[in-house]
């Protein structure tokens, strides 16, 4: 049985209006927790460093990627199987994240966010002594 992966259209967030008439998809993400950081990897085909916007406001980290349709001059798309649209996803951050040192990189349509843990949230080794 073959599994299929489909883009999910983003749910409309209350109070959010788009200025472009384009579909907005929810990018698939992987979230991995390490001892000193949380790594978020998001698949956003067609997005590069100039077309992505990441904001942090009131504990909400929002990723928005704008995708432009690239059709060569004097041509028009007559049949398209791949859905083109922007990407939007939001995450609520806990106080365990060091907001001042969040890093973001994008390569080949894959966004990588490194969310370092605050000192108080990092795992600490407790030494055990013989009594």
Rosetta constraint file for C-alpha pairs under 8 A:
AtomPair CA 7 CA 25 HARMONIC 6.47 0.50
AtomPair CA 7 CA 26 HARMONIC 7.17 0.50
AtomPair CA 7 CA 27 HARMONIC 7.42 0.50
AtomPair CA 7 CA 83 HARMONIC 7.84 0.50
AtomPair CA 8 CA 25 HARMONIC 5.56 0.50
AtomPair CA 8 CA 26 HARMONIC 5.61 0.50
AtomPair CA 8 CA 27 HARMONIC 7.63 0.50
AtomPair CA 9 CA 23 HARMONIC 7.10 0.50
AtomPair CA 9 CA 24 HARMONIC 5.82 0.50
AtomPair CA 9 CA 25 HARMONIC 4.16 0.50
AtomPair CA 9 CA 26 HARMONIC 5.81 0.50
AtomPair CA 10 CA 24 HARMONIC 5.64 0.50
AtomPair CA 10 CA 25 HARMONIC 4.70 0.50
AtomPair CA 10 CA 26 HARMONIC 4.75 0.50
AtomPair CA 10 CA 87 HARMONIC 7.84 0.50
AtomPair CA 10 CA 88 HARMONIC 6.89 0.50
AtomPair CA 10 CA 89 HARMONIC 7.73 0.50
AtomPair CA 12 CA 16 HARMONIC 7.32 0.50
AtomPair CA 22 CA 85 HARMONIC 5.81 0.50
AtomPair CA 22 CA 86 HARMONIC 7.04 0.50
AtomPair CA 23 CA 84 HARMONIC 7.31 0.50
AtomPair CA 23 CA 85 HARMONIC 4.78 0.50
AtomPair CA 23 CA 86 HARMONIC 6.34 0.50
AtomPair CA 24 CA 85 HARMONIC 5.35 0.50
AtomPair CA 24 CA 86 HARMONIC 4.65 0.50
AtomPair CA 24 CA 87 HARMONIC 5.27 0.50
AtomPair CA 24 CA 88 HARMONIC 6.52 0.50
AtomPair CA 25 CA 85 HARMONIC 6.52 0.50
AtomPair CA 25 CA 86 HARMONIC 6.04 0.50
AtomPair CA 25 CA 87 HARMONIC 4.72 0.50
AtomPair CA 25 CA 88 HARMONIC 6.28 0.50
AtomPair CA 26 CA 87 HARMONIC 5.67 0.50
AtomPair CA 26 CA 88 HARMONIC 5.55 0.50
AtomPair CA 26 CA 89 HARMONIC 5.76 0.50
AtomPair CA 27 CA 42 HARMONIC 6.03 0.50
AtomPair CA 27 CA 43 HARMONIC 5.70 0.50
AtomPair CA 27 CA 44 HARMONIC 5.99 0.50
AtomPair CA 27 CA 87 HARMONIC 6.05 0.50
AtomPair CA 27 CA 88 HARMONIC 6.94 0.50
AtomPair CA 27 CA 89 HARMONIC 6.81 0.50
AtomPair CA 28 CA 42 HARMONIC 5.72 0.50
AtomPair CA 28 CA 43 HARMONIC 5.67 0.50
AtomPair CA 28 CA 44 HARMONIC 8.00 0.50
AtomPair CA 29 CA 40 HARMONIC 6.62 0.50
AtomPair CA 29 CA 41 HARMONIC 5.36 0.50
AtomPair CA 29 CA 42 HARMONIC 4.30 0.50
AtomPair CA 29 CA 43 HARMONIC 6.47 0.50
AtomPair CA 30 CA 39 HARMONIC 7.95 0.50
AtomPair CA 30 CA 40 HARMONIC 5.73 0.50
AtomPair CA 30 CA 41 HARMONIC 5.16 0.50
AtomPair CA 30 CA 42 HARMONIC 6.62 0.50
AtomPair CA 31 CA 38 HARMONIC 6.99 0.50
AtomPair CA 31 CA 39 HARMONIC 5.69 0.50
AtomPair CA 31 CA 40 HARMONIC 4.59 0.50
AtomPair CA 31 CA 41 HARMONIC 6.55 0.50
AtomPair CA 32 CA 38 HARMONIC 5.75 0.50
AtomPair CA 32 CA 39 HARMONIC 5.13 0.50
AtomPair CA 32 CA 40 HARMONIC 6.57 0.50
AtomPair CA 33 CA 37 HARMONIC 6.29 0.50
AtomPair CA 33 CA 38 HARMONIC 4.45 0.50
AtomPair CA 33 CA 39 HARMONIC 6.33 0.50
AtomPair CA 34 CA 38 HARMONIC 5.84 0.50
AtomPair CA 34 CA 39 HARMONIC 7.65 0.50
AtomPair CA 35 CA 122 HARMONIC 6.40 0.50
AtomPair CA 35 CA 123 HARMONIC 6.13 0.50
AtomPair CA 36 CA 116 HARMONIC 6.06 0.50
AtomPair CA 36 CA 117 HARMONIC 5.52 0.50
AtomPair CA 36 CA 122 HARMONIC 5.84 0.50
AtomPair CA 36 CA 123 HARMONIC 7.60 0.50
AtomPair CA 37 CA 114 HARMONIC 6.65 0.50
AtomPair CA 37 CA 115 HARMONIC 5.47 0.50
AtomPair CA 37 CA 116 HARMONIC 4.08 0.50
AtomPair CA 37 CA 117 HARMONIC 5.02 0.50
AtomPair CA 38 CA 114 HARMONIC 6.03 0.50
AtomPair CA 38 CA 115 HARMONIC 4.99 0.50
AtomPair CA 38 CA 116 HARMONIC 6.23 0.50
AtomPair CA 38 CA 117 HARMONIC 7.19 0.50
AtomPair CA 39 CA 112 HARMONIC 7.14 0.50
AtomPair CA 39 CA 113 HARMONIC 5.81 0.50
AtomPair CA 39 CA 114 HARMONIC 4.84 0.50
AtomPair CA 39 CA 115 HARMONIC 6.20 0.50
AtomPair CA 40 CA 111 HARMONIC 7.99 0.50
AtomPair CA 40 CA 112 HARMONIC 5.85 0.50
AtomPair CA 40 CA 113 HARMONIC 5.01 0.50
AtomPair CA 40 CA 114 HARMONIC 6.53 0.50
AtomPair CA 40 CA 115 HARMONIC 7.79 0.50
AtomPair CA 41 CA 110 HARMONIC 6.84 0.50
AtomPair CA 41 CA 111 HARMONIC 5.62 0.50
AtomPair CA 41 CA 112 HARMONIC 4.62 0.50
AtomPair CA 41 CA 113 HARMONIC 6.35 0.50
AtomPair CA 42 CA 110 HARMONIC 5.72 0.50
AtomPair CA 42 CA 111 HARMONIC 5.04 0.50
AtomPair CA 42 CA 112 HARMONIC 6.57 0.50
AtomPair CA 43 CA 109 HARMONIC 6.26 0.50
AtomPair CA 43 CA 110 HARMONIC 4.79 0.50
AtomPair CA 43 CA 111 HARMONIC 6.47 0.50
AtomPair CA 44 CA 65 HARMONIC 7.33 0.50
AtomPair CA 44 CA 87 HARMONIC 6.83 0.50
AtomPair CA 44 CA 109 HARMONIC 4.91 0.50
AtomPair CA 44 CA 110 HARMONIC 5.69 0.50
AtomPair CA 44 CA 111 HARMONIC 6.94 0.50
AtomPair CA 45 CA 108 HARMONIC 7.29 0.50
AtomPair CA 45 CA 109 HARMONIC 4.33 0.50
AtomPair CA 45 CA 110 HARMONIC 7.04 0.50
AtomPair CA 46 CA 67 HARMONIC 5.68 0.50
AtomPair CA 46 CA 68 HARMONIC 7.69 0.50
AtomPair CA 46 CA 108 HARMONIC 7.88 0.50
AtomPair CA 46 CA 109 HARMONIC 5.65 0.50
AtomPair CA 47 CA 51 HARMONIC 5.84 0.50
AtomPair CA 47 CA 52 HARMONIC 6.53 0.50
AtomPair CA 47 CA 65 HARMONIC 5.95 0.50
AtomPair CA 47 CA 66 HARMONIC 6.46 0.50
AtomPair CA 47 CA 67 HARMONIC 5.88 0.50
AtomPair CA 47 CA 108 HARMONIC 7.89 0.50
AtomPair CA 47 CA 109 HARMONIC 5.20 0.50
AtomPair CA 48 CA 52 HARMONIC 6.44 0.50
AtomPair CA 48 CA 106 HARMONIC 6.33 0.50
AtomPair CA 48 CA 107 HARMONIC 7.04 0.50
AtomPair CA 48 CA 108 HARMONIC 7.40 0.50
AtomPair CA 48 CA 109 HARMONIC 6.29 0.50
AtomPair CA 49 CA 105 HARMONIC 7.59 0.50
AtomPair CA 49 CA 106 HARMONIC 6.11 0.50
AtomPair CA 51 CA 65 HARMONIC 5.78 0.50
AtomPair CA 51 CA 66 HARMONIC 5.24 0.50
AtomPair CA 51 CA 67 HARMONIC 7.14 0.50
AtomPair CA 52 CA 63 HARMONIC 7.35 0.50
AtomPair CA 52 CA 64 HARMONIC 5.72 0.50
AtomPair CA 52 CA 65 HARMONIC 4.25 0.50
AtomPair CA 52 CA 66 HARMONIC 6.23 0.50
AtomPair CA 53 CA 63 HARMONIC 6.04 0.50
AtomPair CA 53 CA 64 HARMONIC 5.15 0.50
AtomPair CA 53 CA 65 HARMONIC 6.25 0.50
AtomPair CA 54 CA 61 HARMONIC 7.10 0.50
AtomPair CA 54 CA 62 HARMONIC 5.60 0.50
AtomPair CA 54 CA 63 HARMONIC 4.67 0.50
AtomPair CA 54 CA 64 HARMONIC 6.30 0.50
AtomPair CA 55 CA 60 HARMONIC 7.97 0.50
AtomPair CA 55 CA 61 HARMONIC 5.70 0.50
AtomPair CA 55 CA 62 HARMONIC 5.26 0.50
AtomPair CA 55 CA 63 HARMONIC 6.79 0.50
AtomPair CA 56 CA 60 HARMONIC 5.54 0.50
AtomPair CA 56 CA 61 HARMONIC 4.43 0.50
AtomPair CA 56 CA 62 HARMONIC 6.39 0.50
AtomPair CA 57 CA 61 HARMONIC 6.64 0.50
AtomPair CA 59 CA 92 HARMONIC 5.59 0.50
AtomPair CA 59 CA 93 HARMONIC 5.14 0.50
AtomPair CA 59 CA 94 HARMONIC 7.03 0.50
AtomPair CA 60 CA 90 HARMONIC 6.50 0.50
AtomPair CA 60 CA 91 HARMONIC 5.58 0.50
AtomPair CA 60 CA 92 HARMONIC 4.49 0.50
AtomPair CA 60 CA 93 HARMONIC 6.08 0.50
AtomPair CA 61 CA 90 HARMONIC 5.53 0.50
AtomPair CA 61 CA 91 HARMONIC 5.15 0.50
AtomPair CA 61 CA 92 HARMONIC 6.24 0.50
AtomPair CA 61 CA 93 HARMONIC 6.92 0.50
AtomPair CA 62 CA 88 HARMONIC 7.22 0.50
AtomPair CA 62 CA 89 HARMONIC 5.81 0.50
AtomPair CA 62 CA 90 HARMONIC 4.26 0.50
AtomPair CA 62 CA 91 HARMONIC 6.46 0.50
AtomPair CA 63 CA 87 HARMONIC 7.61 0.50
AtomPair CA 63 CA 88 HARMONIC 5.51 0.50
AtomPair CA 63 CA 89 HARMONIC 5.29 0.50
AtomPair CA 63 CA 90 HARMONIC 6.21 0.50
AtomPair CA 64 CA 86 HARMONIC 7.38 0.50
AtomPair CA 64 CA 87 HARMONIC 5.51 0.50
AtomPair CA 64 CA 88 HARMONIC 4.49 0.50
AtomPair CA 64 CA 89 HARMONIC 6.77 0.50
AtomPair CA 65 CA 86 HARMONIC 5.58 0.50
AtomPair CA 65 CA 87 HARMONIC 4.90 0.50
AtomPair CA 65 CA 88 HARMONIC 6.51 0.50
AtomPair CA 66 CA 85 HARMONIC 7.51 0.50
AtomPair CA 66 CA 86 HARMONIC 4.74 0.50
AtomPair CA 66 CA 87 HARMONIC 6.64 0.50
AtomPair CA 67 CA 84 HARMONIC 7.31 0.50
AtomPair CA 67 CA 85 HARMONIC 5.94 0.50
AtomPair CA 67 CA 86 HARMONIC 5.19 0.50
AtomPair CA 67 CA 87 HARMONIC 7.92 0.50
AtomPair CA 68 CA 85 HARMONIC 7.82 0.50
AtomPair CA 69 CA 84 HARMONIC 7.05 0.50
AtomPair CA 71 CA 75 HARMONIC 6.57 0.50
AtomPair CA 71 CA 76 HARMONIC 6.58 0.50
AtomPair CA 71 CA 77 HARMONIC 7.19 0.50
AtomPair CA 72 CA 76 HARMONIC 7.76 0.50
AtomPair CA 93 CA 97 HARMONIC 6.81 0.50
AtomPair CA 95 CA 118 HARMONIC 7.82 0.50
AtomPair CA 96 CA 117 HARMONIC 5.58 0.50
AtomPair CA 96 CA 118 HARMONIC 5.34 0.50
AtomPair CA 96 CA 120 HARMONIC 7.29 0.50
AtomPair CA 96 CA 121 HARMONIC 5.27 0.50
AtomPair CA 97 CA 115 HARMONIC 6.28 0.50
AtomPair CA 97 CA 116 HARMONIC 5.87 0.50
AtomPair CA 97 CA 117 HARMONIC 4.54 0.50
AtomPair CA 97 CA 118 HARMONIC 5.22 0.50
AtomPair CA 97 CA 121 HARMONIC 7.90 0.50
AtomPair CA 98 CA 102 HARMONIC 7.04 0.50
AtomPair CA 98 CA 115 HARMONIC 7.04 0.50
AtomPair CA 98 CA 116 HARMONIC 5.57 0.50
AtomPair CA 98 CA 117 HARMONIC 5.41 0.50
AtomPair CA 98 CA 118 HARMONIC 4.60 0.50
AtomPair CA 99 CA 115 HARMONIC 7.58 0.50
AtomPair CA 99 CA 116 HARMONIC 7.82 0.50
AtomPair CA 101 CA 115 HARMONIC 7.36 0.50
AtomPair CA 101 CA 116 HARMONIC 6.61 0.50
AtomPair CA 102 CA 113 HARMONIC 7.16 0.50
AtomPair CA 102 CA 114 HARMONIC 5.75 0.50
AtomPair CA 102 CA 115 HARMONIC 4.98 0.50
AtomPair CA 102 CA 116 HARMONIC 6.36 0.50
AtomPair CA 103 CA 113 HARMONIC 5.70 0.50
AtomPair CA 103 CA 114 HARMONIC 5.12 0.50
AtomPair CA 103 CA 115 HARMONIC 6.86 0.50
AtomPair CA 104 CA 111 HARMONIC 7.07 0.50
AtomPair CA 104 CA 112 HARMONIC 5.66 0.50
AtomPair CA 104 CA 113 HARMONIC 4.52 0.50
AtomPair CA 104 CA 114 HARMONIC 6.43 0.50
AtomPair CA 105 CA 111 HARMONIC 5.84 0.50
AtomPair CA 105 CA 112 HARMONIC 5.24 0.50
AtomPair CA 105 CA 113 HARMONIC 6.64 0.50
AtomPair CA 106 CA 110 HARMONIC 5.45 0.50
AtomPair CA 106 CA 111 HARMONIC 4.32 0.50
AtomPair CA 106 CA 112 HARMONIC 6.05 0.50
AtomPair CA 107 CA 111 HARMONIC 6.72 0.50
AtomPair CA 117 CA 121 HARMONIC 5.97 0.50
AtomPair CA 117 CA 122 HARMONIC 6.08 0.50
AtomPair CA 118 CA 122 HARMONIC 6.57 0.50
